[in-house]
Each structure stands twice: as structure tokens, then as C-alpha cells.
Amino acid sequence: MTTQAAPAKLSDEYEGRTGAILARVQALYPKLIDLSLARLEALLGKLGHPERHLPPVIHVAGTNGKGSTCATLRAIAEEAGLAVHVMTSPHLVDVTERFRLAGKLVSEETLIATLEEIERINDGAPITVFEVLTAAGLLLFARVPADLAILEVGLGGRLDATNVVARPACCVITPVDLDHQAFLGETLALIAAEKAGIIKQGVPVVTARQQPEARDVIAERAAALDAPLWQVGGEIGFTRHPEGTIAYHDPLGALALPAPGLEGMHQADNAVLAVAALRASGLEIPERAWAGIAHTQWPARMQRLEGRLAAQLPEGWELWLDGGHNPNAGEALSATLASWHDKPLHVIVGMKQSKDASGFLRPVQGHATTLHAVSEEGQHLALPVEEIIRASGGVALSGPTIASILPRLEGPPARVLICGSLYLAGVVLRQDGTLPQ
């Protein structure tokens, strides 16, 4: 089956020498999309099939929490002494953030050399930028020794470029919500079917607590493929204690887990998924390794900023950043904001054009002392300020930029939260001088 592709557009997400290579690649954007993995599989064949020469893989799909779950998986595995590869998307500041080789971010020189090699071998064949980036990650992961590879799905699952790995050690599906409907379908069941497309014959599956429509689709897919299924709220149970520690149990037994290092009430859910995935995978994880949950770091997920932007706030104020951008993320954020009642809260929101702004804002704006809408220069596909104000029911004030809002804020010690988009988060991290490590 083929369909007409969207017109190629040189991306503004990439810069420098790496960006020049990817701009050339984007000029090869297929005129017809065949709705399969055939292009990437052909390219991987020319590269010697690196996807067949990886360490054990944990494959992570879902709508929300994928990045935090991947970060927790890495923190636990590294606490266990394992060398870990990680491929995530999107990046926030620089494309090198997408690839971590045995614990370290890939160097620009190594990534450029790999992309140039792939460009040469591809020899002008139709291809997408994400397919080339995925090929680069797989090639690097096959060449650098490691004990574990963590792959985050870019979009959907069934036809995502990362789904070329035939037999991962475990598949993970984080909470599924309405997002990317133009690509994945208009209903929760259709979107869940795309996410469940990563499930493989006989491979263990770990899934978050899901809405019934999504839960049923995932369970049916797992049963059809004889894939052992652990579900939060079923085979997996946990209780978060007031101090943040977690009492956890699954079919292998019970564990006492530390409080997550990532801020936010929802991070307990992501930590539990990571623990379950490692246990279901059959990897040897010593007891001491669960301490990695407390050491997890992941930028733009309820991240406290203390750089140049934070310095513009009055004494005693706090500046926070979160990249959540859909209704489910808004609900998760709201649960955290409900515990922030000790200080005034000023919320600054910037969103991407294709997102459900009112769905994200609805659970968030009730916690805000003031709500401000922004559209930053360099913010990819930013939703106009007027649209955010309309989505808030006229409650939000026009920024229109962060630089114009922060000097206006005054009063007793308060918190400022910037949220609504990972693309906005990248701009904010640049402005603050806080770069992902």
C-alpha cells in the first residue's frame, strides 16, 4: 500500500555540520510513503544488518512517560554495573542527545562520520531523516560493546523505524492517550493498536495502567502472539508511601523501592514500569541496583532550573520546566501541582501547533495564580499566542515571550513553571544555559 507523502521541508530542528547532512537527507524524502519498514530494512541490509547484532534490547512505546521510563531503565542498569546504549527522541538542544553509547552521549564527530557513511551507502535512495537517524543509532550500537540497549519509539510503534528489531528482551508500553491522531488514528483503540505493534512473538510485555479501550487492544495483541503480559493494576502492583518510597510486587515477588529522583507524582508509575521491564526481561539485576531509581535524571521533566533565566526571578523564587504537551500529561502535571499549594504559581505555556491546547490546559490552569501564553523565536511549529489564550477560555495573558514575562513577576516567594512543549523546553534550556548531559 502506498500514499502520497507530505512535501519535503528542510527541518529547523538541526544545526551546524550535522544539520547540513540531515538537510541533504531530507531532500530525499520519499514522494510516496509505502507504509512499511521496507526503506529502512533495505538500508540496514546494505549496512550489514546492525539491528541483528545488538545487546539485549528493551523497546519502549506509548504516549506519555517514554523518556522518563527510558531514563529510569538506564539509571537502574548502570547502578547494576551494566554498560547501556540509549536511543531517544526528540532531542531538546542538540541531536547528539538522541544517542548514548555505553553510558556517554555520542560525540558530534562520531555522529557526523556515521551519518556520512550512511549517506554514502544509501546513495540517494528515498529515505526519511528519522529512518537515517535510527540507522545511525543501530549502527553505533552494533559497533560499540554494551550489555543493554534501550530504544524509544519515535511515533506510534507498528511502523516506527525502531520496530526493525525482531526480538527484543522486553517490550514496554507506557500510558496511551490521544496524540498524533493524524498519523495514528482518531480513537484510543486505533492508537493503542499502533503502539501494540511493537509486541513480538513470545517476548514479555510490560504495560502501564491503561484506559479500558487501550488495555483491551494491548491484551488481545499480546495473547495473539503468546507474549507474557504484565499489567500495572494486574500482575504488577505498587503503593507509593507518603515519603515517596514504593512498595512493589510482580509475579517474581516483592521489592521495596526508593523514591524516584525525578520530580512529579507520576514518576512512581514510570519507575515501576522500568523495574518490571528489567525483571521480565530476564536480565540479572542485583538488589543494590534499584537505588538507581533515586539517581535518575532526565531534562525537561519537572526540572528545576538554576541558570540565567532563574537568575532573573526575585530572591526566593523557583523556576521549573516540563515538556508535557497533551491531555494525559496535563493530568499528570496537575497531580503534582496540587501539592504545590504553599506558594503562588505562575504558569507559562507554549505549545506546538498540532497539539490539543485546551485538553492540556484544562487540568493545569486551575492551579495557576497567573497563566501566560508564549511563542518563542526558534520554537519549532509554535502555536500562536492568540490560540493558546483562546484555548484557556481567555484566562491566559499574552507574554508574548518568556523574556518579557519574567521581569514583570513580583511579590512573595513563588514558583514559575514553563510547560507545554518539548520544543519550547529546548529553547528554554538554551536561554537558561542548562544543557542536557
TALINZI-V804559 format. One record per residue. N is the residue number from 0. PSI is psi in degrees with one decimal (* if undefined). NEAR is the number of other ideal C-beta (glycine too) atoms within 8 Angstrom. Layout:
<<N PSI NEAR> <N PSI NEAR>>
//
This chain:
<<0 136.7 4> <1 158.7 6> <2 156.3 7> <3 132.6 5> <4 156.7 10> <5 149.0 5> <6 140.9 4> <7 139.0 8> <8 127.4 6> <9 125.8 7> <10 144.0 10> <11 15.5 6> <12 -9.6 7> <13 147.1 10> <14 167.0 5> <15 -154.9 7> <16 -38.8 7> <17 -42.4 14> <18 -34.9 11> <19 -40.1 8> <20 -46.6 12> <21 -29.0 15> <22 -38.9 11> <23 -40.4 9> <24 -41.7 13> <25 -24.6 13> <26 -15.4 8> <27 7.5 11> <28 128.5 12> <29 138.2 11> <30 -28.7 6> <31 133.4 8> <32 124.7 8> <33 8.0 9> <34 47.3 7> <35 179.0 6> <36 16.4 9> <37 -41.5 7> <38 -48.9 14> <39 -40.7 13> <40 -37.3 9> <41 -43.3 9> <42 -43.8 16> <43 -33.7 13> <44 -41.4 8> <45 -25.0 8> <46 3.6 11> <47 21.1 6> <48 63.5 8> <49 -27.1 14> <50 -14.2 11> <51 1.3 6> <52 44.1 7> <53 158.9 13> <54 176.1 10> <55 137.6 11> <56 135.4 12> <57 121.0 17> <58 124.9 14> <59 117.8 16> <60 176.2 16> <61 179.9 15> <62 -47.1 13> <63 145.5 12> <64 3.4 14> <65 -48.8 14> <66 -43.2 10> <67 -37.8 13> <68 -42.8 16> <69 -41.8 13> <70 -39.0 13> <71 -40.5 17> <72 -47.4 15> <73 -44.3 13> <74 -41.9 14> <75 -47.1 16> <76 -39.0 16> <77 -33.8 11> <78 -29.0 12> <79 -4.2 12> <80 11.6 5> <81 147.2 10> <82 127.1 9> <83 128.5 16> <84 144.7 17> <85 133.6 11> <86 119.6 15> <87 168.0 10> <88 156.1 9> <89 174.1 7> <90 162.6 13> <91 -45.3 12> <92 -44.8 9> <93 143.6 9> <94 -23.0 12> <95 -20.3 12> <96 -20.7 11> <97 -18.8 11> <98 117.7 14> <99 120.3 12> <100 113.1 13> <101 41.6 10> <102 -14.2 7> <103 141.1 6> <104 140.6 10> <105 144.0 11> <106 154.5 7> <107 -40.3 11> <108 -42.9 6> <109 -42.3 10> <110 -42.5 15> <111 -46.0 11> <112 -39.3 8> <113 -43.3 11> <114 -38.1 14> <115 -38.6 9> <116 -45.3 9> <117 -41.4 14> <118 -41.1 11> <119 -44.8 7> <120 -35.2 9> <121 -31.9 12> <122 45.0 5> <123 4.2 4> <124 149.3 9> <125 135.6 7> <126 159.2 13> <127 160.4 11> <128 -43.3 10> <129 -35.5 10> <130 -40.6 12> <131 -41.9 16> <132 -39.4 12> <133 -43.6 14> <134 -40.2 15> <135 -44.8 13> <136 -44.4 12> <137 -39.4 13> <138 -43.9 13> <139 -42.4 15> <140 -33.0 15> <141 -25.6 10> <142 -25.8 6> <143 122.0 9> <144 141.6 5> <145 169.6 13> <146 -17.5 8> <147 143.2 14> <148 131.8 14> <149 121.8 14> <150 122.3 13> <151 129.0 13> <152 140.3 16> <153 -49.7 9> <154 122.6 8> <155 -113.2 14> <156 -58.2 12> <157 -46.7 11> <158 12.2 10> <159 146.2 13> <160 -29.9 12> <161 -11.5 13> <162 13.7 13> <163 -11.7 12> <164 117.2 11> <165 -34.5 6> <166 84.8 5> <167 168.3 13> <168 -29.6 10> <169 147.6 14> <170 140.7 16> <171 135.4 15> <172 111.2 15> <173 178.6 15> <174 134.8 12> <175 133.3 14> <176 172.4 12> <177 118.3 10> <178 147.0 10> <179 40.4 9> <180 -30.8 9> <181 -26.3 5> <182 -32.1 6> <183 -13.1 11> <184 157.3 9> <185 -10.6 4> <186 159.2 7> <187 -37.2 11> <188 -40.9 11> <189 -42.5 10> <190 -42.6 19> <191 -36.0 15> <192 -38.2 12> <193 -43.7 13> <194 -42.7 18> <195 -7.9 15> <196 -11.1 14> <197 -13.5 16> <198 135.1 12> <199 157.5 11> <200 117.5 6> <201 2.2 7> <202 130.7 13> <203 143.1 13> <204 133.0 16> <205 128.7 13> <206 144.8 12> <207 170.6 11> <208 124.9 7> <209 157.6 13> <210 150.8 7> <211 -42.3 6> <212 -41.2 10> <213 -41.3 14> <214 -44.6 12> <215 -41.3 9> <216 -44.8 12> <217 -43.6 18> <218 -40.7 10> <219 -41.1 8> <220 -44.5 13> <221 -43.0 13> <222 -39.8 9> <223 -27.2 6> <224 12.0 11> <225 39.2 6> <226 117.0 15> <227 129.7 8> <228 123.4 12> <229 122.7 14> <230 134.5 12> <231 130.5 13> <232 -5.4 6> <233 -99.6 6> <234 -25.3 7> <235 129.6 14> <236 150.9 8> <237 155.3 12> <238 129.7 6> <239 120.6 8> <240 161.1 8> <241 -33.8 3> <242 -1.3 5> <243 -16.3 10> <244 161.6 10> <245 127.1 17> <246 118.5 10> <247 146.6 13> <248 150.6 9> <249 -175.8 13> <250 -15.5 4> <251 -6.5 4> <252 -168.9 5> <253 152.6 6> <254 150.0 8> <255 114.8 7> <256 148.3 13> <257 167.4 10> <258 138.2 9> <259 143.5 14> <260 -24.0 9> <261 138.0 14> <262 150.5 9> <263 135.8 12> <264 -33.6 9> <265 -12.2 10> <266 -20.4 13> <267 -39.2 12> <268 -43.5 12> <269 -38.5 15> <270 -41.1 14> <271 -41.2 14> <272 -42.8 16> <273 -44.8 13> <274 -47.2 15> <275 -40.5 13> <276 -42.8 15> <277 -38.9 14> <278 -40.4 9> <279 -26.8 13> <280 -21.1 11> <281 0.5 5> <282 146.4 10> <283 108.0 4> <284 112.3 10> <285 158.2 6> <286 -38.3 4> <287 -22.2 7> <288 -23.0 12> <289 -17.1 13> <290 -20.5 9> <291 -25.1 14> <292 -40.8 18> <293 -15.7 9> <294 4.3 9> <295 136.8 15> <296 140.6 9> <297 118.6 10> <298 148.7 10> <299 21.1 13> <300 93.1 15> <301 56.6 12> <302 129.2 12> <303 123.5 8> <304 140.7 12> <305 28.2 6> <306 -140.7 9> <307 -40.4 8> <308 -44.4 13> <309 -32.5 12> <310 -16.1 6> <311 -10.5 7> <312 157.3 11> <313 161.1 8> <314 134.0 4> <315 -2.7 5> <316 157.1 12> <317 146.0 11> <318 125.9 14> <319 154.5 13> <320 133.4 15> <321 137.8 14> <322 4.6 12> <323 143.4 13> <324 13.6 11> <325 174.3 15> <326 -40.7 12> <327 -39.8 11> <328 -35.9 12> <329 -40.3 15> <330 -42.8 9> <331 -41.4 14> <332 -40.3 15> <333 -37.6 12> <334 -35.0 11> <335 -43.5 13> <336 -26.7 11> <337 -23.8 8> <338 -0.8 7> <339 45.8 10> <340 1.1 4> <341 -14.4 3> <342 155.3 9> <343 152.2 8> <344 123.0 13> <345 117.1 14> <346 129.6 14> <347 122.8 13> <348 131.4 18> <349 137.1 15> <350 165.4 14> <351 151.1 11> <352 -36.6 7> <353 0.8 6> <354 159.2 13> <355 87.5 8> <356 -43.7 14> <357 -36.9 9> <358 -37.5 10> <359 -42.9 18> <360 -32.1 15> <361 -50.0 9> <362 -15.4 11> <363 -43.8 15> <364 -21.3 12> <365 -19.1 6> <366 -6.4 10> <367 132.1 10> <368 -44.1 6> <369 150.4 7> <370 130.2 13> <371 140.0 13> <372 135.4 15> <373 157.5 15> <374 108.7 13> <375 147.0 12> <376 131.7 5> <377 -0.5 7> <378 109.9 12> <379 124.7 8> <380 46.0 8> <381 137.6 14> <382 132.7 12> <383 148.3 7> <384 -40.5 11> <385 -35.0 7> <386 -37.6 9> <387 -41.9 19> <388 -43.0 13> <389 -41.2 8> <390 -26.3 10> <391 2.9 15> <392 25.1 6> <393 4.7 6> <394 -39.8 7> <395 146.8 14> <396 150.7 8> <397 127.3 9> <398 -68.5 13> <399 -2.2 8> <400 161.9 10> <401 -40.0 13> <402 -28.4 7> <403 -19.3 9> <404 -49.1 12> <405 -43.0 11> <406 -19.8 7> <407 -17.6 6> <408 134.0 12> <409 170.1 4> <410 -166.2 6> <411 166.1 6> <412 133.5 8> <413 174.4 13> <414 146.0 12> <415 128.0 15> <416 122.9 12> <417 127.5 15> <418 175.0 14> <419 -14.7 13> <420 136.0 14> <421 -29.4 10> <422 -41.2 12> <423 -40.8 17> <424 -40.1 15> <425 -42.4 12> <426 -43.6 12> <427 -42.2 15> <428 -37.8 15> <429 -46.7 10> <430 -35.3 10> <431 -18.1 13> <432 22.0 7> <433 103.0 9> <434 140.9 8> <435 142.6 10> <436 * 4>>
//
